Amino acid sequence: MTSHTKFSGYADPILHAEGLYIGGRWHKGGGIAVMDPSTGNMLTEVADASVEDAMRAVDAAEAAASGWRATPARQRSEILRRWFQLMTQHAEELATLIALENGKALPDARGEVAYAAEFYRWYAEEATRIPGEYRRTPSGSHNILVDHEPVGISVLITPWNFPAAMATRKIGPALAAGCTVILKPASETPLTAYAMARLGEEAGVPAGVVNVLTTTRPAAVTNAMLADPRVRKLSFTGSTGVGRTLLAEAAKSVVSCSMELGGNAPFLVFDDADLEAALDGAMVAKMRNAGEACTAANRFYVQSGIHDAFVAGLTARMAALKIGPGYDPATQCGPMITKNAVRKIDRLVSEAIAAGARATTGGKPLAEDGYFYPPTVLENVPAGAAIAKEEIFGPVAPVYRFENEDEAIRLANDTEYGLAAYIYTGDLKWAMRVGKRLETGMLGINRGLMSDPAAPFGGVKQSGLGREGGVTGILEFMEAKYYALEY
């Protein structure tokens, strides 16, 4: 069975949506080929939005804005709750769709759908708990009242690696806050975004509150929206390079920006760590979505006393993973998103090996029709190798040896990024002390998975601005308004 036949036989017609979604209406069209990275074959085509389409989406978001802003918080909450329930009801269909267009192994895809849906449930609850403030001034001259209002029309730009979760992590708080949105998903994985828009319709999202555009002209389309004075918010998840460009463009209109950018996460294992627990955590932190995650462990720093055992254990586990199409239930490591992604990974690994590193498993691309790279472990990696500086975004684990705490912290902080970090040790007090010295927005202690809708997600340094998720996430889509009261 080819991937195209697999897709065409997909059971649930409500999730078959391939046109632009603007103002509650579907606009059919082609122009963007959606590929199956497991085979390199085309799954289908989706519409390719123009600048004019983007302006129609802004018009639709504006037309819906005042009504949605005035919608009672409880009503917004119930709509988000229904959307959560529909995503849960269609979880297997959504997971299969993600596996088809993204290549993600089904267990990971199912986990993503559950995680993605949870943002709607979380922000259904937060919609009714938007904070305010009332107090007397210290001088006693008057009273201070602080309210929070929707920031306005929001442009949401999401990447291909988590096509469901990155969308809901933005749409959930934006709608809960009372904002209307225009979602631009990655052109590699548009089908999941359109499928969720279908479910949003069924959940009762009013026309124009959520609009979805796919385009092969992202710069022109995004710049046109940011230049429109009606657009007041940009929320972007993607590379640091693109984030810098968007920040410069948004500055022209002083548009509020939330940026979740690149990562280069260090994974620190101290001699006193539980070896098996550290290996369990390493596999989760490295191999979630086959390493195509901004929080993926990118550099493994292992203290000398446990280094060799850790490398041996990690090599055995990585070598045992079954590689295959994402939609094959037996697959544990699916393909990369594109052939160019495989080329980048191969370049980083080849350069490291040429500089003296050794591959204990993997190390070369697979001769397959799809975009596959095998799980790989590298040891004796030079600290100055490009693979230590660049985000790998693939199933490669470079391991570096360290002797003491100060050296580990120096190596871990030697990056422009600061999104996530991991520590494994048997001493919690030590872990907290080390954690205080690490330049990171998030820290996993004896845990390889840190993402949670109830927690603030984001980084420091070149890894971004603002936070998504948690009780603070909704405030990214709100403006504080101060009233000076005298009575």
N, C-alpha and C positions, 0 to 999 in steps of 0.2 A: 504494500500500500504506500503510495507516495504521500508526501506531506500535503499536497494540494487536495488529494482525495480525502485525507483525514480531515482537513479543514472543511471541505464542502459537505461532508457528512455530519458536521457538528450539529448536535441535537436541538439546541435551544434558539429559536429564531429571534427572540427578544434581544439577544446579544449580537446579532448580525447588523452592524451599523458601520457604514463606510463613507458617509457624507459629512460635510461640515454641519455643525449643530449651532444654529444662530437664531436667537429669539424664539426658541421652542420649536423650530422647524428644521427638518433635515434637507440639506442641499446636496444632491448627488453629484458625483464627478469622479474623475480619475486623475492620474498624473504622478502619484507616489506609489511605487511598488513596495509591498511589504514582503520581506523575505523570510524564509524558514532557515535560520542559521545552522540547523542540523544537516541540511542538504544543499543549501545554496539555491534552492528553487523558490519561485515566487508563490506566495500564498494568495494574495489578492492585491487590488489597488484601492487607495483611498483618495479623496479629493485633495487638491493642492490649492490652498488659499492664496489669494492675491492681497495686496494692500487694501484694495476696495472692499474685499470680504472682511478684513480686519476692522475697517471703519464701520461696516454694518454691524459687526459684533459689538463695538463700542456703543453704537446707537442703541442696540438692543439692551445692553447692560444699563445704559442711562435710562431708557424707558421703564425698566423694571426697578430701578434703584429706589425711588421714593416709596413705592409700595412695599418693597422688601424691608426697607429701613423701618417702616411703620408697622410691620408685622409683629405682633406680640412675641416675646421671647419664647413663650411656651409653644406657640405654633411653629416657630422655626425649629424648636427642639424636637417636636413630634415628627416633622418632615425628615430631619436627620436620623431620628430613631428608625423610621420606616426604611430609610435608605440602608442603614446598617442591617436591618432584618432581611432586606432583599439581597444584599451582597452575601449574607450568610446562607440564604436559601439557594443562591446560585453559585456557591463557593466552588464546586467541582468544575462547573462550566468555565468560570473565570480562571481557575488555575490551569485548565487545559489550554485556554486561549493564551495565557502568559507563557506557558511552556512552548506553544507553537511559534509565537512571534519573537519571543525573547531567547528561547533555548533553555530556560531555567528548568532544572530537574523538578519533577512533579512534587516531591516532598517540600522543596523550597518554595515552589509556586503556591502550594496550599498554605504554607506558613505566611507567605506574603498577603494572600487574600484575607486571612484571619486578622493579621496585623493591620491591614488597610481598613477593613470594616470597622475595627475598634476605634479608629479616629472619629468616625461618625457617631458612635455611641458615646465616646468621651465628650465630644463637643456638643452633642445633644444635651448633655448634663451641664456643661459649662455655659451654654447659651442662657440659662436661667440664673447664672451666678456671676454676672458681670459686676466687677467691684466698683464701688464709689467711695467717697470720703466726705466727712463733715466734721469740722472742728472750729474752735475759736482761735483767732490769731493770738500769738504770745503777748502782743501789746494790748489786747482787749478792744481794739478799734472796730473790728467787724468779724464776721463769720466767713469761713472758707468752705465752699461746696465744690467738690470735684466730681464730674461726671465723665463717662467714656462714651464716645460716639463712633459710629462706623467711619473708617478712614475714607471710604468711597470705592469707586470702580477699581478692581484689582486685576492685574495681569499675572498669571501664574504660569511659570515655565518649568517643565519637569523633564527628567532624563529617562533614558530607556531601561536602566538597570532594575528599577522598581516601578513599573508602569502603573500599578494600582496604588501602592502605598504613598508614593511621592505626590500623587494627585489628591488623595483623601487627606493627607497631612496638611495640605494647603486649603482645599475646598471646605473641609470641616470647620476650622476656626473662622474662615472668611464669612461663611454663611451664618454661623452662630453669632458673629459680631454684627451682622446686618449688611454686609457688603455683597454686591453682585460681582461676578468674576468672568474672565475670559481665560480659559485654559489652553495652553499650547503644549501638547505632549510631543515627545521626540518622534521624528518621522520614522524611526526604526520600529517603534512599538506603539502605533496609534490605536490599534483595535481594542485594547483594554480600556482606554479612555473613552472611546465611543460607546463601548458596552456599558460602562458605568453611567454614562449620560442617559442611556436608555432606562437604566434602573432608576436614575434620579427622576426622570419623567414619571415613572410609575409610582415613585414615592411621594409625588406631589410638588416637586420643585416648580415654581411658576416660570412661565416662559420668560427668557431673557436673564434670569438670575444666574444660570450657568450656561456658558457658551463654549464650544470646543472648536479649535482650528488646527489643522495640520498644514504644513507648508514646506516647500523646498527653498523658500526665501526667508529664513528666520530673521536675519538682520533687518531687512527692509520692513517686514511685517511688524516686528517688535519695536523698531525705532519709530514707526508711524504711530503706533499706539502710545508709546511713551511721550511723544511730542504733543499728543492731544491733551489739552488742559483738563478734560473730564477724568482722565486716568490719574489716580493718586497713589497707587501702590504697585510695586513690583516685588514678587516673591519668586526667587530663582534657585533651582538646585542644579548644579553642574560643575564644570571645571573652573578653576580659579582664573584662568586666562579669559574665558568668556565672561566670567563675573566681573572682572576689572573693566572690560569693554562696556558691559551693561551699566555699571555704576557711573561711568563717564557719560553715557547717553542719558541716564536718568537725571544726572546733575543739571542738565540743561533746563529741565522743567521742575527741578527740586522735588522729584518723586520719591516718596518714602520707599526704602529698599530693605528687604530681608534676603540674605545671601547664605546659602548652605553650599560650600565650595569643596575643594579637594582635600584629601587627607593623605597622611603618610604614617599610619599608626604604628608605634612601637609596642612590642609584646615582650615584657620583661619577666624572665624566670629566674628566681633566686635559688641558691643551693638548697634551702630548707623547704622548697615547694614540694607538694605531693605530685610526683612525676605523672601518674596516670591522670590526675585531675588537670594538670597543666596540658597534657596531650589532648584530653577531651576538649578543653577550652581552646587550644590552638586550632583544632579541626573546625570548630564552630566559627572562630574569629577569622580564620583564613578562607574556609571553603564555603561559607554561606554565599549562595549565588555564584559558585565557582570562583570566588575571589573578586567578582565584579561588584564591589560595594565600597563606598567611601569610608566606611568604618573598618574595612578589612585589615587584619594585621599585615603590615607591609614589611616590617623589619623585626626579626626575632633575635632579641639579645638574651643570651643564656649564660649564666655564671659557670665558671670553669668546672666546678665540682659536679655539675649535673649535665653539662653540655653534651658529652658523648652519648649518654643514655637518652637524652632528649632527641638528638638527631636520629639515633637508631629507631626510636619509637615513632617519631614523626614520619620517617621514611617508610616504615612498614605500613603505617595507616594510609599514607598518601598513595603508595603503590597498589594498595588493595581496592581503591575506589573504582567502581565500574563507570566507564565513559560511554556515552551514547546520546541519542536524541532526548531532549527534555521531556517529551510526552511519553517515552518508554517508562513504564512503572519501575523497571529495574535500575534505571540510570541514577547514579549518584553525582556525576559531574557532567554537565551538558556542554554545549559548544560556547565559544565566545560570540559576541554579538555580530562582528564583521570580520572579514579577512584582514583588514587593516589592524584590527585589535590583535590578531594572532601575530602579525608582522612586528608590532611594537613589543609584545612580550618576548618574541624570539630575539629581537635586537638586544633587549636588556639582559636576557639570559646569556646570549652568546658573548656579549661584551664582558660580563662578569666572569665567565669561564675563561675567556682569553686573558683576563687579569689575574687568574690564579684560583678562582672558585672551582668547586667540584660538585657535579650533580650526583646525588646519591640515588635519585630516581627521576625519571623524566628527562627534560632538558632539550628536547627537540620537538617541533610540530609533528602532528600525526598526518599521515598520508591518507586523508579522508576527503570525501566530497564536501563536507561541511567545514565549519570554522572551529576546529578542535585543537586544543593544546593540552597535553597531559599534566596531571598533578606533578609538581616538581619540587624537590628540596635541594637547596644549594648550601654547602658548608664552605668554610674558609673564604668567605666573601670579603674582599677588601672594603674597608669603611668608605673609601672614596669612590666606589663604583657607582655608575649612574643608577643602578637598581636600588641603591640606598637613598637616592635623592628624589626619584620620580615615583609617581603612583603607578603600581604595576597593573592593577585592575585585571588580575588573572590568577590562576591556581598555582602560583609560585611562592615558595617560602624560603627566603634567604635567611640563613642563621649566622649570627655573629657571636663571638665569645667575649665575655667581659670578666673582670677580676673583682671589682668592688662597686659599692653603691654610687660613689661619685662618678666613676667612669660610665656606669649605666645611664645615669641622669644626663651626663654631658652628651653621650651618643644619642639618647632618645630626643633631646631638645635640639639637636643639630639639624633642623629642618625649618623651612618657612611655614610649614603647616602646623596646625594644632587642633585637630578635630577629636580624635579618640586615642586612648592608650589603654594598655592592659598590664596588670601586675599579678604574678603568682608567687606567693610566699606563705609560709605557715605562721607568720607573725603579723597580725592585723595592725598593731601599733607601728611596726616598721612600714607596712604598706601605706598607711595614712601619711606617714612622714615623707616617704618617697613621692606619694601622690601630690603633696603640697608643692613639691619642687618641679613637678612635670608641667610643661606648658601645653595644656590641653583643655578642651571644653568638656570632655566626658572621660570617665575613667572606670574601667571594669576591674574589680578586685576579686581574684579567684573566680572570674566569670567571663566567658567568651562572647556573650551576647548582652548588649546593654540597651538596645532600642526598646522603648516602651511608650505608648501614646500618652501615658500619665507623667512622663518625664520630659524636661526641656532638652531638646536635641539641637546641638550647634557647637561651633568651635571658636577658637581664638586665632590670632595672627592672620595668615592668609587663608584660613579655612572658613571665614565667613563673618557675617554680621547678624545679630538677632538670634532668636531661638524659636523652634517649632515644637509643638506638643506641650503637654503639661498645662498647668494653670496659667503660665505666662504666654502660651502660644496665641491665645485669642487677642491679647493686647497688641500683638504685631499688626492687627487689622483694625485697631481703634486709635482714636486721638483723645487725649485728656483735655477736657474743657473745664476751666476754673471760673466759678462764679463768686464774686465778692458780695456778700449779703449784709445788709444793714436793716434791722427791724427793731 
